[in-house]
Amino acid sequence: MTSRQRLLTALNHKEPDRIPYDLDGTNQSGIHYIAYRNLLSYLGIRKDEITICDPIQQLAHVHEDVLEKLKVDTRIIYPKDPSNWKLNIEEDKEGKYFIDQYGIKWTMHKGGFYFDPTGHPLTEGSIEELNNHPFPDPSDQKRIEGLKEVARGFRERGFPVNMMSMSGGFFEASFWLRGFENFYCDLAGNPRYACSLMDKLLEIEMGYWDLVLSELGDYIDIALTANDLGGQDGPVISPSMYRKYIKPRQKKLNSFIKKKKPSIYIFFHCCGSIYDLLPDLIETGIDIINPVQVSAAKMNTKRLKKEFGDALTFWGGIDTQEILPYGTPQEVKDEVKRRIDDLAPGGGFVLTSVHNIQADVPPENIMAMWETLQEYGKY
């Protein structure tokens, strides 16, 4: 099987020749550049340059020959910068920072490993401020310049194409624009404004996918979408609030994407304990749930597979809170075997880490995960 055939078979809830493996196929299943540098050294691979594909999370762009060596089945395409914005990292007393295309300030504090949102431009929380804010143009052709050829090249080589979105999602980006405390208060006390902000961000997302699918749709297999709805112990807002404010907008976005390309699979990244929301998320039209945060409450993989395995593909599953960074190689192997036993039967499983491999994960554990998949991942 080619990688694309393997992945599509799994997404259709059938068993391919082996479990598909993802590394660097999404910006939630990548590897921090420090961990990648250590992995290259461990494998005896010399690279003069490591480039960053996601500046906020400091993810390394994994070299093509490394992807091939590790039999990675996924390939990702990132949109290019728009015409009127370019990444410009500066320094102040707090550390390194940059202003993104939405006007949000992101800071890597001294000694930090990635950038956090620290400057929230929508300070007033007024409709007038919202209407006057300079939001990015999702239809800027510069975003997709040359990407059709890249996508065609992946397809011709037998790889599936995952297309990255241009933001973290209309719900999550609202927190970044307003500040976390402010937007929680908006949802509870000023829902008219909260909905107006989410609608503006949803309009931008839909405009972006309209552009991308109109130009590259023939080659895209998976649309990467996201909104973090879960904390360690449960959803970050009540299920009733989710159903009232978030679910209809998610459904609108997913319906729009699938109308543009009916055969596309919608990948939805959502960290945390989201068991209580999964029936609703399925109703919005998602096909894939990531990262399957097994360390969060109620996220038992055997139960998830039994209750939702007919509707969802589980993409992730290997614990990054405790096992990958702090476990022994044998504990990593045991973790991988457990998740394969729970999630692999009948297809519908793509194995990768729960979210990105962080800087402190030792290369021995990364390879223990990979080696166990090679040994136990065949159907």
C-alpha positions in Angstrom: 0.0 0.0 0.0 1.1 3.6 -0.5 0.9 5.9 2.4 -2.2 7.6 1.0 -3.9 4.2 0.5 -3.0 3.2 4.0 -4.4 6.3 5.6 -7.6 6.5 3.5 -8.2 2.8 4.4 -7.9 3.6 8.1 -10.1 6.7 7.8 -12.8 4.5 6.1 -12.7 2.3 9.2 -11.0 -0.6 7.5 -7.8 -2.3 8.4 -4.8 -1.4 6.1 -1.6 -3.4 6.0 -0.3 -1.6 9.1 -1.4 1.3 11.4 -0.6 4.7 9.7 2.1 6.7 11.5 2.2 10.5 11.7 5.0 12.8 12.6 4.9 16.4 11.4 1.7 15.8 9.5 -0.2 18.4 11.5 0.9 21.2 13.7 -0.4 19.2 16.7 1.7 16.1 16.0 5.0 17.7 15.3 8.3 17.8 17.2 9.9 20.7 19.1 13.2 21.7 17.4 15.3 20.8 20.5 13.8 17.3 20.6 14.3 17.0 16.8 17.9 18.0 17.1 18.5 15.4 19.8 16.7 12.8 17.7 18.9 13.5 14.7 22.0 13.2 16.8 20.7 9.9 18.3 20.1 8.5 14.8 23.5 9.7 13.6 22.0 12.0 11.0 23.8 15.3 10.4 21.8 18.3 9.3 23.3 21.7 9.0 20.0 23.5 9.3 16.8 22.9 11.1 14.0 25.2 10.0 10.9 26.2 12.1 7.5 25.5 10.5 5.4 26.7 13.4 7.0 29.7 15.2 4.5 29.8 18.1 5.1 26.1 19.1 8.8 26.1 17.8 8.1 23.0 15.7 10.9 21.7 13.5 10.3 21.0 9.8 11.2 17.4 9.6 13.5 16.7 6.7 12.0 14.6 3.9 14.7 11.9 4.2 14.0 11.6 7.9 10.3 11.2 7.2 11.1 8.4 4.7 13.5 6.7 7.1 10.8 6.6 9.8 8.1 5.5 7.3 5.9 8.5 8.1 2.6 8.3 6.2 1.5 11.9 6.4 2.5 15.2 4.7 1.4 18.7 5.6 1.1 21.9 3.6 1.2 25.2 5.5 -0.3 28.4 3.9 2.2 31.1 3.1 2.3 34.5 4.8 -0.1 37.0 3.4 0.9 40.0 1.3 0.8 42.6 4.1 2.4 40.7 7.0 5.7 39.0 7.6 7.0 37.3 10.8 9.3 39.8 12.6 10.7 38.6 15.9 11.9 41.3 18.3 13.0 41.5 21.9 11.9 43.4 24.9 12.4 43.1 28.7 10.2 40.0 28.8 11.9 38.1 26.0 11.3 37.6 22.3 8.0 38.6 20.8 6.2 39.1 17.6 2.8 40.5 16.5 0.8 38.1 14.3 -1.5 39.0 11.4 -4.5 39.4 13.8 -2.6 41.9 15.9 -2.0 39.5 18.8 1.3 39.8 20.6 3.1 36.5 21.3 6.0 36.3 23.7 8.6 33.7 24.4 9.6 34.5 27.9 13.3 34.3 28.8 14.1 30.6 29.3 10.9 29.5 27.6 10.4 27.0 24.9 7.5 28.5 22.8 5.4 31.7 22.5 2.4 32.5 24.6 -0.3 35.1 23.8 0.5 38.1 25.9 -1.0 41.1 24.0 -4.7 41.0 23.3 -5.8 43.8 20.9 -9.5 43.8 21.5 -9.3 45.5 24.9 -12.7 47.3 24.9 -15.0 44.5 24.0 -17.2 46.8 22.0 -18.9 46.2 18.7 -17.4 49.4 17.3 -13.8 48.3 18.2 -14.5 44.9 16.6 -15.8 46.4 13.4 -12.8 48.7 13.2 -10.1 46.1 13.9 -7.8 45.3 10.9 -8.5 41.6 10.5 -6.5 39.6 7.9 -7.8 39.0 4.4 -8.3 35.2 4.1 -8.6 35.5 0.3 -5.1 36.8 -0.3 -3.8 34.8 -3.2 -0.3 35.0 -1.7 -1.3 32.5 0.9 -1.5 29.7 -1.6 1.2 30.8 -4.1 3.0 27.7 -5.4 1.2 25.3 -3.1 -0.8 23.5 -5.8 2.5 22.1 -7.2 3.6 21.0 -3.8 0.3 19.2 -3.2 0.4 17.6 -6.6 4.0 16.4 -5.9 2.9 14.7 -2.6 0.0 13.0 -4.4 2.2 11.7 -7.2 4.5 10.2 -4.7 1.6 8.4 -3.0 1.2 10.6 0.1 -2.0 12.0 1.5 -2.1 15.8 1.8 -3.1 17.5 5.0 -3.9 21.2 4.6 -3.2 23.5 7.6 -5.7 26.2 8.6 -4.8 29.8 9.0 -5.7 30.1 12.7 -6.3 28.1 15.9 -10.1 28.2 15.3 -12.8 30.8 15.9 -13.4 29.8 19.5 -9.7 29.6 20.6 -8.7 32.7 18.6 -11.4 34.7 20.4 -9.5 34.1 23.7 -6.3 35.3 22.1 -7.8 38.5 20.7 -9.7 39.4 23.9 -7.7 37.7 26.7 -8.8 34.6 28.4 -10.5 36.1 31.4 -12.3 38.7 29.2 -13.7 36.2 26.7 -15.0 33.9 29.5 -16.8 36.9 30.9 -18.1 37.8 27.4 -19.6 34.3 27.0 -21.3 34.6 30.3 -22.3 38.2 30.5 -22.1 39.7 27.0 -22.9 36.9 24.6 -23.9 39.3 21.8 -20.4 40.5 21.6 -18.9 37.1 22.0 -21.0 35.8 19.1 -20.1 38.7 16.9 -16.4 38.1 17.5 -16.7 34.4 16.8 -18.8 35.1 13.7 -16.1 37.4 12.3 -13.5 34.7 12.9 -15.7 32.1 11.4 -16.2 34.3 8.3 -12.4 34.5 8.0 -12.0 30.7 8.3 -14.6 30.0 5.7 -13.0 32.6 3.4 -9.7 30.8 3.8 -11.1 27.4 3.0 -13.0 28.8 0.0 -9.7 30.0 -1.4 -7.7 26.9 -0.6 -10.3 24.3 -1.8 -11.0 26.3 -4.9 -7.4 26.2 -5.9 -5.9 23.1 -4.3 -9.0 21.0 -3.6 -8.2 18.3 -6.1 -5.2 17.3 -4.1 -6.2 17.8 -0.5 -7.4 14.8 1.5 -7.7 16.3 5.0 -8.7 19.7 6.3 -7.0 20.5 9.6 -9.2 22.4 12.0 -9.0 23.1 15.7 -10.6 24.6 18.8 -9.5 23.6 22.3 -12.6 22.8 24.3 -11.3 20.6 27.0 -9.3 21.0 30.2 -7.7 18.3 32.3 -10.9 17.4 34.1 -13.7 18.3 31.7 -14.8 20.8 29.1 -13.7 24.4 29.6 -17.3 25.6 29.2 -20.5 23.8 30.1 -21.9 21.4 27.5 -25.0 23.6 27.3 -23.0 26.7 26.5 -21.0 24.7 23.9 -24.2 23.6 22.3 -25.7 27.1 22.2 -22.7 29.1 21.0 -20.0 26.9 19.6 -21.6 23.8 18.0 -23.8 25.6 15.4 -20.7 27.5 14.2 -18.6 24.4 14.0 -21.4 22.7 12.0 -21.6 25.7 9.7 -17.8 25.6 9.0 -17.7 21.8 8.5 -20.7 21.8 6.2 -19.1 24.6 4.2 -15.8 22.6 3.8 -17.6 19.4 2.8 -19.8 21.2 0.3 -16.7 22.6 -1.4 -15.2 19.1 -1.4 -17.5 16.2 -0.4 -14.7 13.6 -0.2 -12.5 15.6 2.3 -12.0 14.4 5.8 -12.2 16.9 8.6 -9.6 16.6 11.3 -10.5 18.3 14.5 -7.8 19.0 17.1 -9.2 19.4 20.6 -7.1 18.8 23.7 -8.3 17.7 27.1 -11.3 15.8 28.6 -13.9 16.1 25.8 -15.8 12.8 26.3 -19.0 14.7 27.2 -18.8 16.6 24.0 -18.0 13.8 21.5 -21.6 13.0 20.5 -22.1 16.7 19.7 -18.7 17.0 17.9 -19.7 14.0 15.7 -22.9 15.8 14.8 -20.9 18.8 13.6 -19.4 16.6 10.9 -15.9 15.9 12.0 -14.3 12.7 10.9 -11.1 12.6 13.0 -10.4 13.5 16.6 -7.0 14.5 17.8 -5.0 14.3 20.0 -7.0 11.8 22.2 -5.5 13.1 25.4 -5.4 9.8 27.3 -4.2 11.4 30.6 -7.3 13.6 30.9 -10.5 12.6 32.7 -12.9 10.1 31.0 -10.5 9.7 28.0 -10.2 5.9 28.4 -9.2 4.6 25.0 -11.0 1.2 25.2 -14.2 3.0 26.1 -13.7 5.7 23.4 -13.3 3.0 20.7 -16.3 1.1 21.8 -18.6 4.0 22.0 -17.4 6.2 19.1 -15.1 4.0 17.0 -17.7 3.6 14.2 -17.9 7.4 13.7 -14.5 8.7 14.5 -10.9 8.0 13.6 -8.6 8.5 16.6 -5.4 10.3 15.7 -2.8 10.4 18.5 -3.1 8.4 21.7 0.5 8.1 23.0 0.8 10.0 26.3 3.0 13.1 26.3 2.3 14.3 29.8 4.1 11.5 31.6 5.1 8.5 29.5 7.0 10.0 26.6 9.0 12.6 28.6 9.5 10.8 31.9 8.9 7.1 31.3 11.5 4.4 30.5 11.7 3.0 27.0 9.9 -0.1 28.3 7.1 2.0 29.7 6.8 3.7 26.3 6.6 0.3 24.6 3.9 -0.8 27.1 1.9 2.4 26.4 2.1 1.9 22.6 0.9 -1.7 22.9 -2.0 -0.7 25.1 -3.2 2.0 22.7 -2.8 -0.3 19.7 -4.9 -3.0 21.5 -7.6 -0.4 22.3 -7.8 1.7 19.2 -6.4 -0.2 16.2 -9.0 -3.0 15.6 -11.2 -2.3 12.6 -9.1 0.6 11.4 -9.9 4.2 12.4 -6.5 4.8 14.2 -3.5 6.9 13.3 -0.7 6.5 15.8 1.2 9.5 17.0 2.0 11.4 20.2 -0.7 13.2 22.1 0.1 16.7 20.8 3.6 17.7 19.8 6.7 16.0 21.1 8.1 18.5 23.5 11.7 19.6 24.0 12.3 17.3 27.0 11.3 14.0 25.4 14.5 11.8 25.1 15.2 10.4 21.6 15.3 6.9 23.1 11.6 7.2 24.0 10.7 8.5 20.6 12.4 5.6 19.0 10.8 3.1 21.5 7.4 4.4 20.3 8.4 4.0 16.7 10.0 0.6 17.1 7.0 -0.8 19.0 4.7 0.4 16.2 6.9 -1.4 13.6 6.7 -4.6 15.6 3.0 -4.5 16.8 1.4 -2.2 14.3 0.8 -4.7 11.5 -2.8 -6.0 10.8 
